[in-house]
Amino acid sequence: MMEKIFTEQAPSAIGPYSQAIKTNGMVYTSGQIAIVPATGNIESDTIQGQTEQVMQNLQHVLEASGSDFSKVVKTTCFLADISDFGAFNEIYGKYITEKPARSCVAVKDLPKGALVEVEVIAIAE
């Protein structure tokens, strides 16, 4: 059985997908960009500010699924500019402390001109 996860504390999907899906004791989040739920806008133009917002959005989605960052087993990170890697890691490392498996790649473009997008797979109990 699959359960769609939704919380108003994270931005609504900007396309035909769910914030996350919970199935077989795992939660798979959609990629989160730095949309502020209250405004629907990206309100920071720095990698640090956007990464903070992305991680807060993910935290809310994980909590809505019964999980948290300590249960993350895999992350996939997308950066619009690989030179932001160090600054991104500083913020990411404040939230993801258990050192799960991770991929981090630079991409040509992200939705809404975002600088960063992160998705996670976590244990959900």
MMTF fields as JSON, N, C-alpha, C and O atoms, coordinates in Angstrom:
{
  "mmtfVersion": "1.0.0",
  "mmtfProducer": "UNKNOWN",
  "numBonds": 499,
  "numAtoms": 500,
  "numGroups": 125,
  "numChains": 1,
  "numModels": 1,
  "chainsPerModel": [1],
  "groupsPerChain": [125],
  "chainIdList": ["A"],
  "bondAtomList": [4, 2, 8, 6, 12, 10, 16, 14, 20, 18, 24, 22, 28, 26, 32, 30, 36, 34, 40, 38, 44, 42, 48, 46, 52, 50, 56, 54, 60, 58, 64, 62, 68, 66, 72, 70, 76, 74, 80, 78, 84, 82, 88, 86, 92, 90, 96, 94, 100, 98, 104, 102, 108, 106, 112, 110, 116, 114, 120, 118, 124, 122, 128, 126, 132, 130, 136, 134, 140, 138, 144, 142, 148, 146, 152, 150, 156, 154, 160, 158, 164, 162, 168, 166, 172, 170, 176, 174, 180, 178, 184, 182, 188, 186, 192, 190, 196, 194, 200, 198, 204, 202, 208, 206, 212, 210, 216, 214, 220, 218, 224, 222, 228, 226, 232, 230, 236, 234, 240, 238, 244, 242, 248, 246, 252, 250, 256, 254, 260, 258, 264, 262, 268, 266, 272, 270, 276, 274, 280, 278, 284, 282, 288, 286, 292, 290, 296, 294, 300, 298, 304, 302, 308, 306, 312, 310, 316, 314, 320, 318, 324, 322, 328, 326, 332, 330, 336, 334, 340, 338, 344, 342, 348, 346, 352, 350, 356, 354, 360, 358, 364, 362, 368, 366, 372, 370, 376, 374, 380, 378, 384, 382, 388, 386, 392, 390, 396, 394, 400, 398, 404, 402, 408, 406, 412, 410, 416, 414, 420, 418, 424, 422, 428, 426, 432, 430, 436, 434, 440, 438, 444, 442, 448, 446, 452, 450, 456, 454, 460, 458, 464, 462, 468, 466, 472, 470, 476, 474, 480, 478, 484, 482, 488, 486, 492, 490, 496, 494],
  "bondOrderList": [1, 1, 1, 1, 1, 1, 1, 1, 1, 1, 1, 1, 1, 1, 1, 1, 1, 1, 1, 1, 1, 1, 1, 1, 1, 1, 1, 1, 1, 1, 1, 1, 1, 1, 1, 1, 1, 1, 1, 1, 1, 1, 1, 1, 1, 1, 1, 1, 1, 1, 1, 1, 1, 1, 1, 1, 1, 1, 1, 1, 1, 1, 1, 1, 1, 1, 1, 1, 1, 1, 1, 1, 1, 1, 1, 1, 1, 1, 1, 1, 1, 1, 1, 1, 1, 1, 1, 1, 1, 1, 1, 1, 1, 1, 1, 1, 1, 1, 1, 1, 1, 1, 1, 1, 1, 1, 1, 1, 1, 1, 1, 1, 1, 1, 1, 1, 1, 1, 1, 1, 1, 1, 1, 1],
  "groupList": [{"groupName": "MET", "atomNameList": ["N", "CA", "C", "O"], "elementList": ["N", "C", "C", "O"], "formalChargeList": [0, 0, 0, 0], "bondAtomList": [1, 0, 2, 1, 3, 2], "bondOrderList": [1, 1, 2], "singleLetterCode": "M", "chemCompType": "L-PEPTIDE LINKING"}, {"groupName": "GLU", "atomNameList": ["N", "CA", "C", "O"], "elementList": ["N", "C", "C", "O"], "formalChargeList": [0, 0, 0, 0], "bondAtomList": [1, 0, 2, 1, 3, 2], "bondOrderList": [1, 1, 2], "singleLetterCode": "E", "chemCompType": "L-PEPTIDE LINKING"}, {"groupName": "LYS", "atomNameList": ["N", "CA", "C", "O"], "elementList": ["N", "C", "C", "O"], "formalChargeList": [0, 0, 0, 0], "bondAtomList": [1, 0, 2, 1, 3, 2], "bondOrderList": [1, 1, 2], "singleLetterCode": "K", "chemCompType": "L-PEPTIDE LINKING"}, {"groupName": "ILE", "atomNameList": ["N", "CA", "C", "O"], "elementList": ["N", "C", "C", "O"], "formalChargeList": [0, 0, 0, 0], "bondAtomList": [1, 0, 2, 1, 3, 2], "bondOrderList": [1, 1, 2], "singleLetterCode": "I", "chemCompType": "L-PEPTIDE LINKING"}, {"groupName": "PHE", "atomNameList": ["N", "CA", "C", "O"], "elementList": ["N", "C", "C", "O"], "formalChargeList": [0, 0, 0, 0], "bondAtomList": [1, 0, 2, 1, 3, 2], "bondOrderList": [1, 1, 2], "singleLetterCode": "F", "chemCompType": "L-PEPTIDE LINKING"}, {"groupName": "THR", "atomNameList": ["N", "CA", "C", "O"], "elementList": ["N", "C", "C", "O"], "formalChargeList": [0, 0, 0, 0], "bondAtomList": [1, 0, 2, 1, 3, 2], "bondOrderList": [1, 1, 2], "singleLetterCode": "T", "chemCompType": "L-PEPTIDE LINKING"}, {"groupName": "GLN", "atomNameList": ["N", "CA", "C", "O"], "elementList": ["N", "C", "C", "O"], "formalChargeList": [0, 0, 0, 0], "bondAtomList": [1, 0, 2, 1, 3, 2], "bondOrderList": [1, 1, 2], "singleLetterCode": "Q", "chemCompType": "L-PEPTIDE LINKING"}, {"groupName": "ALA", "atomNameList": ["N", "CA", "C", "O"], "elementList": ["N", "C", "C", "O"], "formalChargeList": [0, 0, 0, 0], "bondAtomList": [1, 0, 2, 1, 3, 2], "bondOrderList": [1, 1, 2], "singleLetterCode": "A", "chemCompType": "L-PEPTIDE LINKING"}, {"groupName": "PRO", "atomNameList": ["N", "CA", "C", "O"], "elementList": ["N", "C", "C", "O"], "formalChargeList": [0, 0, 0, 0], "bondAtomList": [1, 0, 2, 1, 3, 2], "bondOrderList": [1, 1, 2], "singleLetterCode": "P", "chemCompType": "L-PEPTIDE LINKING"}, {"groupName": "SER", "atomNameList": ["N", "CA", "C", "O"], "elementList": ["N", "C", "C", "O"], "formalChargeList": [0, 0, 0, 0], "bondAtomList": [1, 0, 2, 1, 3, 2], "bondOrderList": [1, 1, 2], "singleLetterCode": "S", "chemCompType": "L-PEPTIDE LINKING"}, {"groupName": "GLY", "atomNameList": ["N", "CA", "C", "O"], "elementList": ["N", "C", "C", "O"], "formalChargeList": [0, 0, 0, 0], "bondAtomList": [1, 0, 2, 1, 3, 2], "bondOrderList": [1, 1, 2], "singleLetterCode": "G", "chemCompType": "PEPTIDE LINKING"}, {"groupName": "TYR", "atomNameList": ["N", "CA", "C", "O"], "elementList": ["N", "C", "C", "O"], "formalChargeList": [0, 0, 0, 0], "bondAtomList": [1, 0, 2, 1, 3, 2], "bondOrderList": [1, 1, 2], "singleLetterCode": "Y", "chemCompType": "L-PEPTIDE LINKING"}, {"groupName": "ASN", "atomNameList": ["N", "CA", "C", "O"], "elementList": ["N", "C", "C", "O"], "formalChargeList": [0, 0, 0, 0], "bondAtomList": [1, 0, 2, 1, 3, 2], "bondOrderList": [1, 1, 2], "singleLetterCode": "N", "chemCompType": "L-PEPTIDE LINKING"}, {"groupName": "VAL", "atomNameList": ["N", "CA", "C", "O"], "elementList": ["N", "C", "C", "O"], "formalChargeList": [0, 0, 0, 0], "bondAtomList": [1, 0, 2, 1, 3, 2], "bondOrderList": [1, 1, 2], "singleLetterCode": "V", "chemCompType": "L-PEPTIDE LINKING"}, {"groupName": "ASP", "atomNameList": ["N", "CA", "C", "O"], "elementList": ["N", "C", "C", "O"], "formalChargeList": [0, 0, 0, 0], "bondAtomList": [1, 0, 2, 1, 3, 2], "bondOrderList": [1, 1, 2], "singleLetterCode": "D", "chemCompType": "L-PEPTIDE LINKING"}, {"groupName": "LEU", "atomNameList": ["N", "CA", "C", "O"], "elementList": ["N", "C", "C", "O"], "formalChargeList": [0, 0, 0, 0], "bondAtomList": [1, 0, 2, 1, 3, 2], "bondOrderList": [1, 1, 2], "singleLetterCode": "L", "chemCompType": "L-PEPTIDE LINKING"}, {"groupName": "HIS", "atomNameList": ["N", "CA", "C", "O"], "elementList": ["N", "C", "C", "O"], "formalChargeList": [0, 0, 0, 0], "bondAtomList": [1, 0, 2, 1, 3, 2], "bondOrderList": [1, 1, 2], "singleLetterCode": "H", "chemCompType": "L-PEPTIDE LINKING"}, {"groupName": "CYS", "atomNameList": ["N", "CA", "C", "O"], "elementList": ["N", "C", "C", "O"], "formalChargeList": [0, 0, 0, 0], "bondAtomList": [1, 0, 2, 1, 3, 2], "bondOrderList": [1, 1, 2], "singleLetterCode": "C", "chemCompType": "L-PEPTIDE LINKING"}, {"groupName": "ARG", "atomNameList": ["N", "CA", "C", "O"], "elementList": ["N", "C", "C", "O"], "formalChargeList": [0, 0, 0, 0], "bondAtomList": [1, 0, 2, 1, 3, 2], "bondOrderList": [1, 1, 2], "singleLetterCode": "R", "chemCompType": "L-PEPTIDE LINKING"}],
  "groupTypeList": [0, 0, 1, 2, 3, 4, 5, 1, 6, 7, 8, 9, 7, 3, 10, 8, 11, 9, 6, 7, 3, 2, 5, 12, 10, 0, 13, 11, 5, 9, 10, 6, 3, 7, 3, 13, 8, 7, 5, 10, 12, 3, 1, 9, 14, 5, 3, 6, 10, 6, 5, 1, 6, 13, 0, 6, 12, 15, 6, 16, 13, 15, 1, 7, 9, 10, 9, 14, 4, 9, 2, 13, 13, 2, 5, 5, 17, 4, 15, 7, 14, 3, 9, 14, 4, 10, 7, 4, 12, 1, 3, 11, 10, 2, 11, 3, 5, 1, 2, 8, 7, 18, 9, 17, 13, 7, 13, 2, 14, 15, 8, 2, 10, 7, 15, 13, 1, 13, 1, 13, 3, 7, 3, 7, 1],
  "groupIdList": [1, 2, 3, 4, 5, 6, 7, 8, 9, 10, 11, 12, 13, 14, 15, 16, 17, 18, 19, 20, 21, 22, 23, 24, 25, 26, 27, 28, 29, 30, 31, 32, 33, 34, 35, 36, 37, 38, 39, 40, 41, 42, 43, 44, 45, 46, 47, 48, 49, 50, 51, 52, 53, 54, 55, 56, 57, 58, 59, 60, 61, 62, 63, 64, 65, 66, 67, 68, 69, 70, 71, 72, 73, 74, 75, 76, 77, 78, 79, 80, 81, 82, 83, 84, 85, 86, 87, 88, 89, 90, 91, 92, 93, 94, 95, 96, 97, 98, 99, 100, 101, 102, 103, 104, 105, 106, 107, 108, 109, 110, 111, 112, 113, 114, 115, 116, 117, 118, 119, 120, 121, 122, 123, 124, 125],
  "secStructList": [7, 3, 3, 3, 3, 7, 7, 6, 6, 1, 7, 7, 7, 1, 1, 1, 1, 7, 1, 3, 3, 3, 3, 6, 6, 3, 3, 3, 3, 7, 7, 5, 7, 1, 3, 3, 6, 6, 6, 6, 3, 3, 7, 7, 7, 1, 2, 2, 2, 2, 2, 2, 2, 2, 2, 2, 2, 2, 2, 2, 2, 2, 2, 2, 6, 6, 7, 7, 4, 4, 4, 3, 3, 3, 3, 3, 3, 3, 3, 1, 7, 4, 4, 4, 2, 2, 2, 2, 2, 2, 2, 2, 2, 2, 2, 7, 7, 1, 7, 7, 3, 3, 3, 3, 3, 3, 7, 1, 7, 7, 4, 4, 4, 7, 1, 3, 3, 3, 3, 3, 3, 3, 3, 7, 7],
  "xCoordList": [0.835, 0.0, 0.887, 1.91, 0.483, 1.212, 0.363, -0.838, 1.023, 0.353, 0.982, 2.196, 0.165, 0.657, 0.847, -0.026, 1.976, 2.29, 2.077, 2.511, 1.4, 1.2, 1.236, 0.636, 1.937, 1.923, 1.868, 2.513, 1.104, 1.032, 2.291, 2.484, 3.152, 4.388, 5.505, 6.589, 5.223, 6.147, 5.371, 4.142, 6.064, 5.343, 4.581, 5.015, 3.451, 2.688, 3.486, 4.325, 3.222, 3.885, 3.559, 2.432, 4.544, 4.323, 4.045, 4.12, 3.729, 3.416, 2.59, 2.121, 2.407, 1.585, 2.362, 2.669, 2.667, 3.38, 3.049, 2.428, 3.467, 3.234, 4.499, 5.598, 4.345, 5.518, 6.37, 7.599, 5.698, 6.402, 5.415, 4.198, 5.975, 5.198, 5.798, 7.014, 4.923, 5.341, 4.835, 3.651, 5.754, 5.382, 6.396, 7.591, 5.928, 6.79, 7.82, 8.976, 7.4, 8.277, 9.318, 10.235, 9.179, 10.12, 9.351, 8.182, 10.02, 9.449, 10.406, 11.62, 9.827, 10.562, 10.054, 8.908, 10.888, 10.425, 10.678, 11.604, 9.834, 10.119, 11.216, 11.447, 11.877, 12.886, 12.26, 11.197, 12.919, 12.453, 13.374, 14.598, 12.768, 13.52, 13.143, 12.326, 13.725, 13.624, 12.354, 12.402, 11.234, 9.966, 9.533, 9.509, 9.192, 8.68, 7.181, 6.451, 6.699, 5.284, 4.303, 3.28, 4.596, 3.666, 3.487, 2.421, 4.52, 4.449, 4.41, 3.93, 4.913, 5.001, 6.149, 6.236, 7.033, 8.16, 9.493, 9.584, 10.515, 11.893, 12.346, 12.415, 12.651, 12.914, 14.374, 14.69, 15.262, 16.688, 17.406, 17.023, 18.447, 19.221, 20.618, 21.513, 20.802, 22.087, 21.942, 20.869, 23.023, 22.992, 22.732, 22.038, 23.279, 23.063, 21.586, 21.005, 20.988, 19.58, 18.669, 17.728, 18.944, 18.112, 18.291, 17.32, 19.511, 19.729, 19.011, 18.412, 19.056, 18.31, 16.831, 16.223, 16.244, 14.818, 14.515, 13.522, 15.36, 15.183, 15.191, 14.33, 16.148, 16.263, 15.079, 14.608, 14.601, 13.408, 12.189, 11.394, 12.049, 10.939, 11.009, 10.002, 12.199, 12.36, 12.063, 11.439, 12.507, 12.24, 10.736, 10.291, 9.957, 8.502, 7.871, 6.965, 8.338, 7.807, 8.151, 7.303, 9.382, 9.772, 8.94, 8.472, 8.748, 7.944, 6.511, 5.923, 5.95, 4.585, 4.474, 3.392, 5.59, 5.591, 5.942, 5.907, 6.28, 6.698, 8.185, 8.633, 8.949, 10.385, 11.107, 10.481, 12.431, 13.244, 14.613, 14.899, 15.447, 16.751, 17.628, 18.48, 17.457, 18.295, 18.007, 18.788, 16.889, 16.496, 16.731, 16.322, 17.384, 17.651, 18.732, 19.779, 18.459, 19.425, 20.094, 21.164, 19.46, 20.021, 19.51, 18.332, 20.405, 20.0, 20.515, 21.548, 19.781, 20.233, 20.141, 19.086, 21.242, 21.354, 21.711, 22.563, 21.039, 21.25, 21.644, 20.942, 22.741, 23.212, 23.229, 23.638, 22.784, 22.833, 24.27, 24.598, 25.127, 26.524, 27.392, 27.291, 28.23, 29.043, 30.012, 30.507, 30.289, 31.161, 30.477, 31.134, 29.171, 28.441, 28.547, 27.961, 29.289, 29.37, 29.757, 29.106, 30.791, 31.257, 30.224, 29.937, 29.671, 28.657, 27.413, 26.82, 27.015, 25.885, 26.158, 25.304, 27.347, 27.684, 27.64, 27.252, 28.031, 27.994, 26.586, 26.393, 25.603, 24.209, 23.653, 23.055, 23.84, 23.371, 23.844, 23.072, 25.109, 25.701, 25.128, 25.291, 24.46, 23.774, 22.518, 22.092, 21.932, 20.684, 20.922, 20.318, 21.791, 22.073, 23.372, 24.459, 23.256, 24.433, 24.827, 25.931, 23.954, 24.227, 25.024, 25.364, 25.323, 26.114, 25.538, 26.173, 24.325, 23.746, 24.467, 25.351, 24.087, 24.589, 24.105, 23.041, 24.887, 24.508, 25.079, 26.177, 24.307, 24.784, 24.608, 23.617, 25.556, 25.456, 25.998, 27.165, 25.135, 25.523, 25.155, 24.246, 25.866, 25.505, 24.587, 24.781, 23.591, 22.625, 22.538, 22.938, 22.023, 21.937, 20.957, 21.282, 19.766, 18.718, 17.884, 17.781, 17.288, 16.341, 15.035, 15.048, 13.91, 12.641, 12.691, 13.343, 11.999, 11.856, 13.184, 13.266, 14.22, 15.522, 16.226, 17.134, 15.813, 16.41, 17.897, 18.347, 18.642, 20.073, 20.358, 21.43, 19.389, 19.594, 18.262, 17.201, 18.355, 17.216, 17.737, 18.808, 16.98, 17.387, 16.183, 15.075, 16.416, 15.404, 16.017, 17.233, 15.177, 15.696, 14.853, 13.683, 15.496, 14.833, 15.145, 16.3, 14.099, 14.289, 13.405, 12.414, 13.771, 12.948, 11.791, 11.995, 10.584, 9.39, 8.678, 8.246, 8.555, 7.925, 6.571, 5.896],
  "yCoordList": [-1.177, 0.0, 1.25, 1.299, 2.242, 3.498, 4.598, 4.708, 5.402, 6.529, 7.826, 8.006, 8.717, 10.02, 10.886, 10.944, 11.549, 12.418, 13.858, 14.275, 14.616, 16.041, 16.797, 16.372, 17.91, 18.828, 20.249, 20.569, 21.086, 22.497, 23.251, 24.4, 22.615, 23.251, 23.183, 23.734, 22.502, 22.442, 22.876, 22.802, 23.328, 23.794, 22.668, 21.516, 23.022, 22.066, 21.728, 22.512, 20.582, 20.175, 21.168, 21.654, 21.464, 22.393, 21.639, 22.206, 20.368, 19.525, 18.331, 18.306, 17.348, 16.178, 15.127, 14.046, 15.461, 14.54, 14.885, 15.912, 14.024, 14.209, 14.714, 14.556, 15.324, 15.74, 14.524, 14.592, 13.416, 12.166, 11.013, 11.201, 9.825, 8.586, 7.697, 7.523, 7.144, 6.211, 4.83, 4.643, 3.86, 2.492, 1.522, 1.813, 0.394, -0.672, -0.161, -0.583, 0.745, 1.228, 2.236, 2.561, 2.737, 3.723, 4.94, 4.842, 6.083, 7.286, 7.787, 7.852, 8.134, 8.642, 10.057, 10.237, 11.057, 12.419, 12.836, 12.361, 13.726, 14.404, 15.417, 15.792, 15.853, 16.883, 18.16, 18.581, 18.762, 20.027, 21.147, 21.031, 22.221, 23.435, 24.45, 24.158, 25.62, 26.587, 27.433, 28.632, 26.823, 27.552, 27.7, 26.726, 28.921, 29.21, 28.903, 29.514, 27.974, 27.583, 28.755, 28.78, 29.706, 30.809, 31.723, 32.314, 31.844, 32.775, 32.096, 32.675, 30.872, 30.179, 30.661, 30.319, 31.46, 32.03, 31.543, 31.07, 31.663, 31.497, 32.884, 33.803, 33.033, 34.364, 34.621, 35.634, 33.73, 33.93, 33.732, 32.889, 34.517, 34.334, 33.804, 33.878, 33.261, 32.67, 31.166, 30.671, 30.447, 29.001, 28.651, 27.676, 29.435, 29.16, 29.319, 28.445, 30.429, 30.673, 29.648, 29.167, 29.311, 28.311, 26.926, 26.183, 26.575, 25.256, 25.165, 24.133, 26.211, 26.23, 25.968, 25.149, 26.659, 26.488, 25.079, 24.475, 24.559, 23.192, 22.199, 21.322, 22.336, 21.378, 21.51, 20.508, 22.724, 22.909, 22.259, 21.6, 22.449, 21.813, 20.294, 19.644, 19.732, 18.283, 17.811, 16.768, 18.577, 18.209, 18.087, 17.145, 19.031, 18.988, 17.804, 17.163, 17.514, 16.368, 15.072, 14.19, 14.954, 13.748, 13.589, 12.489, 14.664, 14.603, 14.171, 13.393, 14.673, 14.298, 12.815, 12.233, 12.21, 10.787, 9.89, 8.665, 10.497, 9.708, 9.428, 8.499, 10.216, 10.018, 11.295, 12.28, 11.27, 12.456, 12.258, 11.203, 13.28, 13.217, 12.084, 11.595, 11.651, 10.569, 9.225, 8.284, 9.138, 7.893, 7.913, 6.992, 8.956, 9.065, 8.063, 7.972, 7.314, 6.33, 6.754, 6.25, 7.689, 8.126, 9.521, 9.821, 10.371, 11.676, 11.835, 11.279, 12.595, 12.999, 14.519, 15.091, 15.161, 16.618, 17.138, 16.583, 18.214, 18.835, 20.289, 21.026, 20.694, 22.078, 22.715, 22.087, 23.959, 24.684, 25.072, 25.302, 25.143, 25.532, 24.717, 24.885, 23.85, 22.969, 23.758, 23.225, 24.995, 25.8, 26.14, 26.63, 25.89, 26.079, 24.861, 24.849, 23.842, 22.572, 22.764, 22.202, 23.537, 23.738, 24.451, 24.019, 25.532, 26.29, 25.437, 25.479, 24.661, 23.74, 22.727, 22.498, 22.119, 21.095, 21.621, 20.892, 22.872, 23.446, 23.429, 23.06, 23.824, 23.852, 22.428, 22.04, 21.661, 20.272, 19.481, 18.726, 19.656, 18.922, 19.258, 18.486, 20.395, 20.736, 19.888, 19.647, 19.444, 18.682, 17.183, 16.381, 16.816, 15.401, 15.046, 15.319, 14.44, 14.169, 12.695, 12.365, 11.809, 10.371, 9.851, 8.669, 10.719, 10.392, 9.226, 8.179, 9.416, 8.386, 8.362, 9.18, 7.43, 7.428, 8.709, 9.228, 9.221, 10.482, 10.574, 10.096, 11.201, 11.639, 13.142, 13.658, 13.855, 15.304, 15.663, 15.423, 16.238, 16.557, 17.991, 18.573, 18.547, 19.842, 19.601, 18.663, 20.454, 20.338, 21.672, 22.71, 21.635, 22.858, 23.857, 25.039, 23.406, 24.271, 23.498, 22.272, 24.248, 23.685, 24.481, 25.627, 23.889, 24.614, 25.959, 26.104, 26.924, 28.265, 28.982, 29.909, 28.561, 29.205, 28.896, 29.622, 27.818, 27.435, 27.119, 26.735, 27.289, 26.984, 25.575, 25.032, 24.967, 23.658, 22.916, 23.515, 21.595, 20.705, 19.458, 18.956, 18.957, 17.754, 16.838, 17.288, 15.549, 14.529, 13.502, 13.308, 12.84, 11.846, 10.575, 10.574, 9.508, 8.23, 7.956, 8.018, 7.651, 7.447, 6.324, 5.957, 5.793, 4.821, 5.591, 6.638, 5.069, 5.695, 4.646, 3.622, 4.895, 3.887, 4.341, 3.623],
  "zCoordList": [0.0, 0.0, 0.0, 0.682, -0.764, -0.808, -0.174, -0.421, 0.647, 1.293, 0.791, 0.879, 0.272, -0.153, 1.086, 1.953, 1.163, 2.288, 1.867, 0.793, 2.725, 2.471, 3.794, 4.781, 3.802, 4.936, 4.395, 3.397, 5.056, 4.678, 5.098, 4.701, 5.898, 6.35, 5.304, 5.497, 4.203, 3.068, 1.838, 1.826, 0.804, -0.384, -1.067, -1.076, -1.629, -2.429, -3.681, -4.125, -4.232, -5.465, -6.577, -6.673, -7.41, -8.521, -9.824, -10.914, -9.691, -10.842, -10.38, -9.242, -11.249, -10.923, -10.121, -10.624, -8.879, -7.994, -6.55, -6.274, -5.633, -4.203, -3.526, -4.057, -2.353, -1.579, -1.231, -1.221, -0.946, -0.623, -0.714, -0.709, -0.798, -0.761, 0.325, 0.408, 1.148, 2.201, 1.811, 1.534, 1.794, 1.453, 2.053, 2.089, 2.513, 3.04, 4.048, 4.026, 4.929, 5.985, 5.545, 6.3, 4.315, 3.787, 3.294, 2.923, 3.295, 2.706, 1.63, 1.827, 0.498, -0.659, -0.91, -1.32, -0.672, -0.887, -2.331, -2.99, -2.79, -4.043, -3.769, -2.619, -4.799, -4.631, -4.102, -4.56, -3.147, -2.584, -3.043, -2.984, -3.497, -3.768, -2.695, -1.821, -2.757, -1.651, -1.683, -1.41, -2.01, -1.98, -0.526, 0.226, -0.139, 1.196, 1.178, 0.397, 2.014, 1.949, 2.088, 1.404, 2.947, 3.197, 1.991, 1.814, 1.162, 0.041, -1.32, -2.293, -1.389, -2.668, -3.53, -4.709, -2.94, -3.676, -3.137, -2.004, -3.954, -3.498, -3.06, -3.875, -1.786, -1.252, -0.913, -0.288, -1.311, -1.088, -2.411, -3.222, -2.617, -3.844, -3.542, -4.383, -2.315, -1.955, -1.782, -1.437, -2.024, -1.835, -0.374, -0.087, 0.552, 1.977, 2.349, 2.992, 1.944, 2.26, 1.623, 2.255, 0.37, -0.301, 0.309, 0.45, 0.668, 1.276, 2.617, 2.919, 3.42, 4.695, 4.448, 5.137, 3.468, 3.197, 2.692, 3.096, 1.818, 1.309, 2.471, 2.546, 3.363, 4.471, 5.437, 5.974, 5.658, 6.49, 5.833, 6.502, 4.519, 3.805, 3.938, 4.219, 3.736, 3.868, 5.286, 5.48, 6.272, 7.665, 7.915, 8.571, 7.397, 7.584, 6.86, 7.392, 5.665, 4.919, 5.646, 5.779, 6.112, 6.853, 8.117, 8.412, 8.865, 10.087, 9.782, 10.534, 8.684, 8.3, 7.972, 8.052, 7.604, 7.25, 8.433, 8.315, 9.577, 10.737, 10.761, 11.434, 10.039, 9.977, 10.373, 10.766, 10.265, 10.524, 9.883, 9.318, 9.976, 9.315, 9.835, 9.092, 11.068, 11.597, 10.925, 11.056, 10.21, 9.553, 8.044, 7.337, 7.555, 6.114, 5.721, 6.362, 4.656, 4.171, 2.864, 2.522, 2.126, 0.835, 0.52, 0.712, 0.037, -0.471, -1.893, -2.267, -2.662, -3.986, -4.015, -3.743, -4.343, -4.281, -5.671, -6.363, -6.056, -7.352, -7.13, -6.437, -7.702, -7.586, -8.97, -9.947, -9.046, -10.316, -10.656, -11.82, -9.628, -9.837, -8.881, -7.666, -9.404, -8.561, -7.683, -6.69, -8.021, -7.155, -5.834, -4.916, -5.717, -4.455, -3.535, -2.452, -3.959, -3.225, -1.754, -0.873, -1.48, -0.106, 0.755, 1.871, 0.246, 0.996, 1.227, 2.305, 0.215, 0.36, 1.466, 2.323, 1.45, 2.441, 3.878, 4.791, 4.081, 5.434, 6.004, 7.163, 5.209, 5.68, 5.736, 6.74, 4.685, 4.618, 5.837, 6.429, 6.211, 7.323, 8.685, 9.629, 8.804, 10.063, 10.248, 11.377, 9.159, 9.191, 9.045, 9.756, 8.133, 7.849, 8.56, 8.051, 9.73, 10.554, 10.58, 11.013, 10.128, 10.192, 9.0, 8.952, 8.044, 6.86, 6.048, 5.922, 5.497, 4.631, 3.287, 3.031, 2.445, 1.071, 0.398, 0.738, -0.561, -1.201, -2.599, -2.88, -3.466, -4.775, -4.801, -4.284, -5.397, -5.537, -6.91, -7.218, -7.723, -9.087, -9.436, -8.845, -10.395, -10.957, -12.141, -12.914, -12.271, -13.359, -14.096, -13.568, -15.293, -16.09, -15.501, -15.379, -15.132, -14.592, -13.584, -13.641, -12.656, -11.704, -11.802, -12.25, -11.39, -11.464, -10.743, -9.709, -11.302, -10.731, -10.518, -9.711, -11.233, -11.101, -9.793, -9.39, -9.121, -7.834, -8.007, -9.087, -6.923, -6.902, -6.42, -6.688, -5.697, -5.081, -4.994, -4.814, -5.127, -4.916, -4.227, -4.567, -3.257, -2.518, -2.362, -2.071, -2.559, -2.282, -1.349, -1.347, -0.553, 0.389, 0.372, -0.009, 0.798, 1.094, 2.561, 2.984, 3.333, 4.766, 5.276, 4.644, 6.409, 7.114, 7.744, 8.357, 7.589, 8.172, 8.991, 8.462, 10.271, 11.141, 11.6, 12.337]
}
